[in-house]
Amino acid sequence: MSKSRDFSSNFHENDGYTGEKLVYPAATRNQDSILQVLKRFIVTEFDQNEDEDQLFLEVASGSGQHLAHFAPNFPNVIFQPSEVDSNLFGSISYYASACPTKNILQPLLIDIRKSLSNYGFKEESLDYMYSANLIHISPYECTVGLFQNAGNYLKSEALMITYGPYSKDGIITPQSNVDFDASLRARNPSWGLRDLNDLIKLAENNNVSLIDTVEMPANNLTLIWKKD
C-alpha cells in the first residue's frame, strides 16, 4: 500500500485494547497540516463581553493524538473527544490528562448515528465539530448522522471540519486513492470514499453549507462546513 494511504491500518486494529497512549504514525504526520487549517478558522480573539469558552466536539477521536496536538494552541476552546469504541478511551484519556493547557475533557462514548441529545448535548450548543478519517471508514449512516447532528447541534454560523480523501463527480483520483477505495470496500462493503457532490446535498438538507476546500498532503482534503 502506498504511503499516502497507509493510515487505513490505524483503524479497527485495536480490538481488545484497553491500555494507554496509542501512537498512530499517520496522525503524527497529518496533525500539523490540519492544525494550520484550524488556525485559519477557529476564533481566538473574543469580545470583551464573551464569558464562555467555545466548545469543540471531535467525532471518532481514535488515539486522541489530534486534540492533544491542537488544544494547546487554542486555550479558550474546550475540546470534547468522543469515540464509539470504548477500548480507545485509555489512550484518549492519557492524552487529555497530559495536555498542558488542561482544556481537553475526558472522552464520551458517542455513536454519531444517534442524536447528540442522547449524550447530553443541547441543540445549537456547539461552536465546532471535527472529524478526521471517519467518513470513508464507516458505514454511510455515520456520515448521515454526522451531518444531521451538525445541522441540529452547531450554533448558527458555527463550523464543522472534516478531513480525509473524497471523490468528485463520481471520479476518484489519483490511482492511490482508487486503490485505497477498493481496499476499503474489500474489507467492508459499507466503507469507501464518499463523493463531494453527495456530501454537499446531504449538508444542504441539514442547513449546512460547504464554504472552503483545502488541499492537504497525501491526496486528502480538509472541508470546512458552516451551519446556516
C-alpha positions as a Python dict, from the first residue, in 0.01 Angstrom:
ca = {
    (1, 'M'): (0, 0, 0),
    (2, 'S'): (132, 345, -86),
    (3, 'K'): (246, 580, 186),
    (4, 'S'): (-34, 824, 103),
    (5, 'R'): (-299, 574, 202),
    (6, 'D'): (-137, 371, 478),
    (7, 'F'): (-335, 545, 751),
    (8, 'S'): (-617, 295, 698),
    (9, 'S'): (-423, 48, 909),
    (10, 'N'): (-475, 274, 1210),
    (11, 'F'): (-843, 193, 1228),
    (12, 'H'): (-1020, -111, 1369),
    (13, 'E'): (-692, -280, 1454),
    (14, 'N'): (-718, -229, 1830),
    (15, 'D'): (-984, -483, 1923),
    (16, 'G'): (-945, -555, 2291),
    (17, 'Y'): (-702, -269, 2350),
    (18, 'T'): (-757, -108, 2691),
    (19, 'G'): (-414, 40, 2769),
    (20, 'E'): (-277, 390, 2731),
    (21, 'K'): (-115, 614, 2472),
    (22, 'L'): (-158, 472, 2128),
    (23, 'V'): (57, 645, 1867),
    (24, 'Y'): (-73, 635, 1510),
    (25, 'P'): (209, 732, 1270),
    (26, 'A'): (-41, 880, 1023),
    (27, 'A'): (-193, 1102, 1291),
    (28, 'T'): (156, 1223, 1376),
    (29, 'R'): (218, 1302, 1009),
    (30, 'N'): (-103, 1491, 937),
    (31, 'Q'): (-169, 1667, 1266),
    (32, 'D'): (39, 1976, 1195),
    (33, 'S'): (-105, 2037, 848),
    (34, 'I'): (-457, 2010, 992),
    (35, 'L'): (-362, 2244, 1276),
    (36, 'Q'): (-257, 2508, 1024),
    (37, 'V'): (-606, 2492, 873),
    (38, 'L'): (-771, 2513, 1215),
    (39, 'K'): (-570, 2826, 1291),
    (40, 'R'): (-741, 2992, 996),
    (41, 'F'): (-1092, 2914, 1113),
    (42, 'I'): (-1102, 2891, 1492),
    (43, 'V'): (-1174, 3224, 1656),
    (44, 'T'): (-903, 3308, 1906),
    (45, 'E'): (-997, 3667, 1990),
    (46, 'F'): (-1313, 3728, 2190),
    (47, 'D'): (-1542, 4020, 2250),
    (48, 'Q'): (-1494, 4166, 2597),
    (49, 'N'): (-1844, 4051, 2689),
    (50, 'E'): (-1772, 3694, 2587),
    (51, 'D'): (-1758, 3493, 2908),
    (52, 'E'): (-1797, 3140, 2775),
    (53, 'D'): (-1534, 2915, 2624),
    (54, 'Q'): (-1602, 2773, 2282),
    (55, 'L'): (-1693, 2403, 2264),
    (56, 'F'): (-1525, 2182, 2005),
    (57, 'L'): (-1657, 1826, 1960),
    (58, 'E'): (-1436, 1569, 1791),
    (59, 'V'): (-1625, 1270, 1650),
    (60, 'A'): (-1423, 945, 1629),
    (61, 'S'): (-1115, 1056, 1822),
    (62, 'G'): (-920, 735, 1768),
    (63, 'S'): (-596, 750, 1965),
    (64, 'G'): (-664, 1104, 2093),
    (65, 'Q'): (-350, 1245, 1932),
    (66, 'H'): (-515, 1515, 1723),
    (67, 'L'): (-680, 1701, 2008),
    (68, 'A'): (-362, 1669, 2214),
    (69, 'H'): (-178, 1849, 1935),
    (70, 'F'): (-450, 2108, 1871),
    (71, 'A'): (-564, 2206, 2220),
    (72, 'P'): (-256, 2393, 2348),
    (73, 'N'): (-291, 2631, 2053),
    (74, 'F'): (-646, 2731, 2149),
    (75, 'P'): (-660, 2775, 2528),
    (76, 'N'): (-1003, 2943, 2511),
    (77, 'V'): (-1158, 2639, 2341),
    (78, 'I'): (-1285, 2336, 2534),
    (79, 'F'): (-1217, 2017, 2337),
    (80, 'Q'): (-1453, 1723, 2382),
    (81, 'P'): (-1321, 1395, 2238),
    (82, 'S'): (-1557, 1109, 2160),
    (83, 'E'): (-1540, 751, 2036),
    (84, 'V'): (-1779, 467, 1964),
    (85, 'D'): (-1504, 220, 2063),
    (86, 'S'): (-1455, 236, 2439),
    (87, 'N'): (-1136, 30, 2406),
    (88, 'L'): (-968, 351, 2287),
    (89, 'F'): (-1065, 551, 2596),
    (90, 'G'): (-740, 468, 2776),
    (91, 'S'): (-533, 636, 2506),
    (92, 'I'): (-769, 933, 2466),
    (93, 'S'): (-773, 985, 2844),
    (94, 'Y'): (-394, 970, 2858),
    (95, 'Y'): (-359, 1250, 2603),
    (96, 'A'): (-638, 1456, 2763),
    (97, 'S'): (-482, 1432, 3109),
    (98, 'A'): (-134, 1517, 2976),
    (99, 'C'): (-250, 1830, 2792),
    (100, 'P'): (-55, 2126, 2940),
    (101, 'T'): (-343, 2371, 2888),
    (102, 'K'): (-595, 2137, 3054),
    (103, 'N'): (-869, 2213, 2802),
    (104, 'I'): (-941, 1859, 2683),
    (105, 'L'): (-1231, 1682, 2854),
    (106, 'Q'): (-1246, 1309, 2916),
    (107, 'P'): (-1392, 1111, 2625),
    (108, 'L'): (-1760, 1044, 2568),
    (109, 'L'): (-1896, 724, 2417),
    (110, 'I'): (-2084, 855, 2111),
    (111, 'D'): (-2242, 668, 1823),
    (112, 'I'): (-2279, 952, 1572),
    (113, 'R'): (-2570, 774, 1404),
    (114, 'K'): (-2776, 874, 1708),
    (115, 'S'): (-2885, 1221, 1811),
    (116, 'L'): (-2638, 1404, 2030),
    (117, 'S'): (-2925, 1469, 2270),
    (118, 'N'): (-2867, 1111, 2385),
    (119, 'Y'): (-2530, 1224, 2518),
    (120, 'G'): (-2638, 1540, 2698),
    (121, 'F'): (-2591, 1798, 2425),
    (122, 'K'): (-2842, 2077, 2375),
    (123, 'E'): (-2940, 2199, 2029),
    (124, 'E'): (-2724, 2481, 1893),
    (125, 'S'): (-2465, 2436, 2168),
    (126, 'L'): (-2151, 2354, 1966),
    (127, 'D'): (-1908, 2604, 1821),
    (128, 'Y'): (-1714, 2343, 1624),
    (129, 'M'): (-1745, 1983, 1515),
    (130, 'Y'): (-1447, 1795, 1377),
    (131, 'S'): (-1386, 1452, 1233),
    (132, 'A'): (-1081, 1307, 1059),
    (133, 'N'): (-1091, 987, 856),
    (134, 'L'): (-1439, 888, 971),
    (135, 'I'): (-1649, 941, 660),
    (136, 'H'): (-1477, 682, 440),
    (137, 'I'): (-1400, 426, 714),
    (138, 'S'): (-1754, 380, 846),
    (139, 'P'): (-2098, 294, 708),
    (140, 'Y'): (-2266, 582, 523),
    (141, 'E'): (-2521, 602, 805),
    (142, 'C'): (-2243, 754, 1017),
    (143, 'T'): (-2195, 1031, 761),
    (144, 'V'): (-2570, 1094, 755),
    (145, 'G'): (-2571, 1114, 1135),
    (146, 'L'): (-2270, 1346, 1134),
    (147, 'F'): (-2444, 1599, 912),
    (148, 'Q'): (-2780, 1565, 1085),
    (149, 'N'): (-2616, 1634, 1420),
    (150, 'A'): (-2421, 1925, 1271),
    (151, 'G'): (-2746, 2076, 1149),
    (152, 'N'): (-2909, 2041, 1489),
    (153, 'Y'): (-2629, 2099, 1739),
    (154, 'L'): (-2397, 2354, 1581),
    (155, 'K'): (-2472, 2714, 1667),
    (156, 'S'): (-2576, 2942, 1383),
    (157, 'E'): (-2272, 3012, 1162),
    (158, 'A'): (-2063, 2758, 1356),
    (159, 'L'): (-1827, 2526, 1169),
    (160, 'M'): (-1776, 2156, 1107),
    (161, 'I'): (-1435, 2046, 977),
    (162, 'T'): (-1388, 1710, 808),
    (163, 'Y'): (-1063, 1560, 684),
    (164, 'G'): (-990, 1272, 451),
    (165, 'P'): (-997, 1160, 85),
    (166, 'Y'): (-1305, 1214, -130),
    (167, 'S'): (-1424, 1154, -484),
    (168, 'K'): (-1572, 1428, -703),
    (169, 'D'): (-1832, 1390, -976),
    (170, 'G'): (-1806, 1015, -930),
    (171, 'I'): (-1434, 1015, -1010),
    (172, 'I'): (-1157, 915, -768),
    (173, 'T'): (-806, 1047, -824),
    (174, 'P'): (-514, 973, -813),
    (175, 'Q'): (-460, 600, -854),
    (176, 'S'): (-350, 564, -491),
    (177, 'N'): (-697, 680, -383),
    (178, 'V'): (-860, 441, -631),
    (179, 'D'): (-662, 155, -480),
    (180, 'F'): (-741, 273, -128),
    (181, 'D'): (-1113, 287, -201),
    (182, 'A'): (-1103, -66, -341),
    (183, 'S'): (-917, -193, -35),
    (184, 'L'): (-1172, -34, 199),
    (185, 'R'): (-1467, -186, 14),
    (186, 'A'): (-1296, -524, 13),
    (187, 'R'): (-1267, -505, 392),
    (188, 'N'): (-1622, -378, 440),
    (189, 'P'): (-1866, -309, 153),
    (190, 'S'): (-2025, -26, 356),
    (191, 'W'): (-1697, 169, 364),
    (192, 'G'): (-1539, 374, 86),
    (193, 'L'): (-1464, 724, -36),
    (194, 'R'): (-1771, 948, -46),
    (195, 'D'): (-1845, 1188, -330),
    (196, 'L'): (-1828, 1560, -261),
    (197, 'N'): (-2149, 1622, -453),
    (198, 'D'): (-2338, 1375, -234),
    (199, 'L'): (-2197, 1533, 81),
    (200, 'I'): (-2292, 1882, -36),
    (201, 'K'): (-2652, 1768, -95),
    (202, 'L'): (-2660, 1593, 242),
    (203, 'A'): (-2528, 1908, 407),
    (204, 'E'): (-2783, 2132, 236),
    (205, 'N'): (-3063, 1906, 358),
    (206, 'N'): (-2938, 1980, 710),
    (207, 'N'): (-2889, 2356, 673),
    (208, 'V'): (-2513, 2325, 638),
    (209, 'S'): (-2302, 2463, 351),
    (210, 'L'): (-1954, 2387, 222),
    (211, 'I'): (-1759, 2715, 243),
    (212, 'D'): (-1399, 2607, 177),
    (213, 'T'): (-1197, 2316, 44),
    (214, 'V'): (-833, 2295, 146),
    (215, 'E'): (-594, 2063, -37),
    (216, 'M'): (-379, 1863, 203),
    (217, 'P'): (-76, 1635, 175),
    (218, 'A'): (-118, 1273, 63),
    (219, 'N'): (-421, 1347, -160),
    (220, 'N'): (-651, 1443, 125),
    (221, 'L'): (-884, 1741, 169),
    (222, 'T'): (-997, 1941, 468),
    (223, 'L'): (-1355, 2054, 417),
    (224, 'I'): (-1500, 2350, 604),
    (225, 'W'): (-1877, 2335, 655),
    (226, 'K'): (-2085, 2619, 801),
    (227, 'K'): (-2420, 2597, 976),
    (228, 'D'): (-2663, 2831, 801),
}
